[in-house]
Amino acid sequence: MTEIENKNYPNVRQSFGIVGIIFLVMVLLGVPFIIIFQRFFDKDTLVLIIYSFAVGVSFWIVNSIRKRKIGISTFNFRIENKRIVPLVIIASTALLFGIVVPIEGLVVALFPIPAILNTPTIPDFSTFLMIVIAAPVLEELIFRGIMLDGLLKIFSPAKAILISSALFMLTHFDPWQFVSAFLGGVFYGWVYYRTKTVSFTIIMHAAAYLSNLLVKIG
């Protein structure tokens, strides 16, 4: 391990550790939550509660490690030029429907989703809160604000973005989401590298998820 890696967080090994923390917390908290609360909440609300609590705890753990190792626990949310926010939203939506959705369609055509996993549901308010607010905020803080930010101090932008995107992909339990997660991670990573603010990536992430949700509702 180089001197730069010793003074930085996270390096590659620690980035894998972050993914491990997320998986571990999801299991340790998710299973008890399902057993205890499945009688009291509908499926979508239960998923929102488990996801928000588990990933929120994971973020707290990872950010605490970051603060202990390098003395930083804050994030850059500043948007210098607010006029480009609409362009960012348009770019994110264009990526989704112009590239991601066609590729995902090809993947599904080659490897059909099992019927047991392909039960259509009507998105409700809990679903909206999770995919438009909770997921974009927590995932971007962890994977771009912490992981990519650290890797950019060690590796070239391309290598750092690819590593963080691959690990971001692995945290999506649905294999049929791997393509969209990886491509989205690459795009959000590039934007973070260029802007050094998580606000843009949160907005893009939320815009893509919201667009996809609206299409499904429509």
Secondary structure, DSSP 8 states (H G I E B T S, - for coil): --HHHHTSS--HHHHHHHHHHHHHHHHHHHHHHHHHHTTTS-HHHHHHHHHHHHHHHHHHHHHHHHHHHHS--------S-GGGHHHHHHHHHHHIIIIIHHHHHHHHHHS---GGG-------HHHHHIIIIIHHHHHHIIIIIIIIHHHTTTS-HHHHHHHHHHHHHHT-S-GGGHHHHHHHHHHHHHHHHHH--HHHHHHHHHHHHHHHHHHHH-
